[in-house]
Amino acid sequence: MTLDGVVLDIDGTLVLSNDIHAQAWIESFASHGYEVSLEQVRPLMGMGGDQLMTKLFAELNEAENPGKAIASDHTELVLKKYRPQLQPTRGARELVEKLMTTGLHVIVATSASDRELAVMLKVADVEDLLTETTSSSDAENSKPAPDIVLAALQKAELAPDRVVMLADTPYDIEAAGQAGVGVIALRCGGFSDEDLAGAIAIYDDPADLLHHYSQSPLGQTARV
């Protein structure tokens, strides 16, 4: 398979943020009188916040309060209270640089808002490299729906069978699969190989993928 491009997830893939997102959800729910445990929330990381909320509490939605306030509070906790704890995954910038030098068309696809995305790109130290992005504003439905992956393919004018997605959750794999895109999964998002079983390949983190680049699906591209 010769590749033309890469669809790139950010949270959990380039930034160690899944645990922080989970804790922020717990605190945000609690502040509005909804109790939820880490064991309930953590497996849902990678799912769009609107879908996560409904899955945990069927009566809530992001369009109206208290769901709207819970979602807003979650975002503020991540971007303010927990911002100092956010760190890039190992090899994040180096892998993105490698993708760029091989001539692959790289576009970001995330269920995060534009505001959250800007912070995460800065944390990963790739804001100067990744200038083509799609976010929650580009998709009607969040992951695991395929909308954001389809939006990225359309924006970058890429065919799904000539693209791979780099991501870290089963919801990314589900979304990409519905869009006809294979996923190279990374364990740094905190999911097991069993959770990531639908991926075409699995590596520890960006540094591990970079170390095995030539043997990976990315290394099969003929670009230089």
N, C-alpha and C positions, 0 to 999 in steps of 0.2 A: 504493500500500500504506500503510494506516494502522497505525502501530506502537503496541503497548501497553507493550512493554518491551525491555530490552537485557540480554543475557547477556554478562558482561564477564570476559575473561581478565586475568591480572595480569602474570606473568613475560613479559618481552619486549614487552608491550603498555603497561603503566603503569610498569614498572621495567626498566632496562637491565641485565638479569641473564643473558641467554642465553650470552654469552661467559664469564661467571663460572661458571655451571653447568657449561659444557663443560670449563673448566680444572679445576674441582673433581672432575669425573668422572675425568679423566686422572690426577690425583694420587691419588685414592682407589683406582682400579684398580692403579696402579703400586705402591702401598704393600702390596698383597696379591699382587704378582707377576704382574699382568696388564698387558701393554703395549698401549696404544691411542693412536692419533695424533689430533691436532686435526681432521684431515681426515675421520677416521672418526666422531668424536663430534659435531662441531658441526652437521652436517646433521640430527641426531636430536633437537636441542633442541625442546621442545614435546611430545615423546613422553613418556609416563609413565616414570618411572625403572625400574619393573619390566620394562616392554617394551623399553626401551633396553638394559638389561643382557642380556636374553635374545637380542636381535638381534645384539649384539656377541660374546657368549660363550654359546653354546647350553647349556653345562653349568651356568650360574649361574642362580640365582633369588633373589628377596628373602626367601623364606621360611626359608632355611637358610644357614648359613655355607659358604663365605666371602661369598656374595652379600649376605647380611643385613648383615654388617659393612661391606662396600663401600658399600652404600646409606646406612648410618648415618654412615660417615665422610664421604661426599659432603655430606650435610646439615650436618654440623658444620663442614666447611670453608667452605661458603657462608655460614652464619649467624655464624661466628666469625672465621676468618681473612680472608674476603673481604667481610665485612659493611661495612667502611668504604668499599669501592669501589663499592657499590651506589648507583645514582642513579636518580631518576625520569626517565621519558621527557619530552620537551619538551611542555608543556601538559597533563600528566597530570591534575593537580587541576582545572585550569580546564575541561577537557572533562567530567569527572565532575560538576562544579558545574552545567554547562550541561544535562547530562542530567537532573539533579535538578529544575532550574527549569522544564523543559518538561513535567514531570509523568510522565515515563517510569518504569516500574517497573524498577529496576536491581538485578541480582543477580550476584554473582561465581561463576564456575565455573572451578575450577583443579584440576589433578592434584597440586598441592602439598599437604603436610600442613597441619593447622591451625596448627602452630607456625611453619612456613615462611610461611604466608599472613599471620599476624600481623605478622611482620617486614616482608614486602613491602608490606603496606598502609601501614605506618609510613613506609617509605622513599618511597613514592609520595605521602605526605602526604594520604591519603584515608581514614585509619582512622576519622575522625569522620563521614565521608559514607557509606561502604559498610559497612552493618551487616548486610545480608542476604547470606549466603555459602553456597557449597557447596565442599567440598574432597575430598581423597582418601578421607576416611572416609565419604563419602556415595555412593561409586561402587565397585562390585565390580571393574570393569575400567577402567584408565586410558586416556587418549587415546593413539591415535586411535579407540578404542571410543567410542560415543556416550553412555556411562553418565552422565558428569558433566553433560553438557548436558541430558539427560533429567531428571536429578535436580533441576537448577536450574529447569527448566520446571515440574516437578511442585510443587516447594516454593513457587514464586512464582505458581502457578496461571495460567500463561501458555500460550497456544496457539502452536505453532511457526511458523505462518504469519503471526503478528502480532508477531514478535520478530526482531531481528538480533543477531548476536554480534560483538563487537569483539575481534579476536585478531590473532596475528602469525605463525603457522606453518601449514604445510600439514596438520599433524596436527589443528589446531583446525578447519580447513576440512572435513577428512574426518569428524571427530567430529560437527560441527554438521550437515553434510549428511545423515548417517545419521539425525539427529534431526529432519530437515525444516526446519532453520534456516539462513538465509543469513548469510554472514560479510562484514563490512567489515574488510578486512585492513590492517595497518600495517607498513610496511617497517622500522621501528625494531627489529624482532626479528632483522634480518639476513638475511632471505630475499629472493630475487629475485622480480620480477613473474611470471616463469615458474613458480616454485615456488608462488606464490599465485594461480595462474590460475583456481582454482575460486571465488574471492571475487566478490561482486557489485560491489565497488568497492575500490580500493586507494589509500591515502594514506601520506604519509611517516611521520607520527607523530600523536599526539593534537592537537598544535597545528595541524598541516596540516588535519586533519579539522575541527577547530573553525573554522578560517578559511573552509572551504568548506561549513560546516554546512548552510546553507539549500539548497544544491544537492545535498547528499548524501542517501542513503536515510533518514537520520535526520531531515532537514529536511522530509520529506514527511508527518510526523505532524502532526495538527491541534491537538495539545495546546499550551497556553500556560501 
